[in-house]
Amino acid sequence: MCPASKHSYELFFYKKSRNCIFNFLELIVSVVTFHQTRVQQI
């Protein structure tokens, strides 16, 4: 396995995991804002 392909492979997984983390953060933010709006309405 040549180093170049290994590097791009790691970079691919790094981007994938980073997207996963960002998606998770967005989910948390949306849930928190949703609860805040629910509380304000009640």
N, C-alpha and C positions, 0 to 999 in steps of 0.2 A: 504494500500500500504506500503510495508516494505521499510525501508531507503535504503537498498542495491540496489533494483531494481530502485528506484528513482535516486540514484546516477549514476548508469550505464546509465539511461535514459538521465540525464543531460549531462553526458560525451559524449554520442552519439551525442546529438544535438550540443554540443560544437565543437566536431570534424567536424561535418557537416558544421557548420557555418564557421569554420576556413578554411576548404577546399574551401568553397564558396569565402571567402575573397582572398585566395591565387590564385584561378582561375581568379578572377577579376583583381588582380594585374598583373598576367601573361598576361592577355588580354591587359591591358593598356600598358605594356612594349612592347608587340609585335606590337601594333598599333603605338607607338611612334617610335620604330626602323624602322617600315615600312615607316613611313612618312619621317624619316631622310634619308633613302636610296632613296626614291623618290626625295627628294630635292637635294641630291648629284648627281643623274643621270641627272637632268634637268640643 
